[in-house]
Every structure is written in structure tokens, then in C-alpha cells.
Amino acid sequence: MHPPASTSRALFASVGLMAAILVATTIVACDSDEATAPKPPTFVATLNGASEVPAKAVAGTGAATIVKEGGTYTYTVTFS
């Protein structure tokens, strides 16, 4: 006996859908093989009396940022 036509169509549709999903995910996964360089290491510090050891009650505050690119360090320090 032959299976009903609707069962064959459903099976064919399911296989077609799975194939389409497989092709779409492969395309998305292989979309771009361009390597991106990592960002340079960045160090950030908040400057205040509470961070001192021992802690000090002072009004001054500030911030420091240091970025290392290759063999060069660039820094920014702000204070008040």
C-alpha cells in the first residue's frame, strides 16, 4: 500500500524546512571571516581620599585613565 499523499507532502515540507534552516545558519556562521584587532588595554582609577590607605577625609577627587598601545602608554589625569 502507498502512504497517503498528505503524509508524503508533510514529510517533504519538513525536510525542505530543515534544509533551509541548515543553509541559512551556515550562511550566517560564515558571513564574515575578517579578523578584528582587540582593543588596547585600558586602566581606569578613581582618585579620592576614601581610597587611600589609611583612608583620609579630603575634599580632592580625580580620575586617571591609562591606555597601552604597543609600546606607548597614553594617560589622562583629571583632578579638583
C-alpha positions in Angstrom: 0.0 0.0 0.0 1.1 3.5 -0.7 1.0 6.1 2.1 -1.5 8.9 1.7 -0.3 11.9 -0.4 -0.7 14.3 2.5 1.8 12.3 4.6 4.4 12.5 1.8 3.8 16.2 1.4 4.2 16.8 5.1 7.5 14.8 5.1 8.8 16.7 2.0 7.8 20.0 3.6 9.6 19.1 6.9 12.8 18.0 5.0 12.7 21.2 2.9 12.3 23.4 6.0 15.2 21.6 7.8 17.4 22.1 4.7 16.5 25.8 4.5 17.4 26.3 8.2 20.7 24.4 7.7 21.6 26.6 4.7 20.6 29.8 6.5 22.6 29.0 9.6 25.7 28.1 7.5 25.5 31.4 5.7 25.1 33.4 8.9 28.0 31.5 10.6 30.3 32.0 7.6 29.2 35.6 6.9 32.5 37.4 7.8 35.9 35.9 8.3 37.6 39.2 8.8 39.7 39.3 11.9 39.2 42.2 14.3 42.0 43.5 16.3 41.5 43.5 20.1 41.1 46.9 21.8 44.2 48.1 23.6 44.3 47.5 27.3 42.8 50.4 29.3 43.3 51.0 33.0 41.0 53.3 34.9 41.3 54.6 38.5 39.1 56.9 40.6 41.1 59.1 42.9 39.7 60.1 46.3 40.6 60.2 50.0 38.5 57.2 50.8 40.7 55.0 48.6 43.8 55.9 50.4 45.4 53.5 53.0 44.6 54.6 55.6 41.5 56.5 54.4 41.7 60.3 54.6 38.9 62.8 54.8 39.9 65.2 52.0 37.8 67.2 49.5 40.0 66.4 46.5 38.9 64.0 43.8 40.1 62.9 40.4 40.2 60.2 37.8 43.1 58.6 35.8 43.0 56.6 32.6 46.0 54.8 31.0 45.9 53.2 27.6 48.7 50.9 26.3 49.0 50.8 22.5 52.0 48.7 21.5 55.0 50.1 23.5 53.3 53.5 24.1 51.3 54.5 27.2 48.9 57.4 26.9 47.5 58.8 30.1 44.9 61.3 31.2 44.6 62.6 34.8 41.9 65.0 36.0 41.5 66.4 39.5 39.8 69.0 41.5 
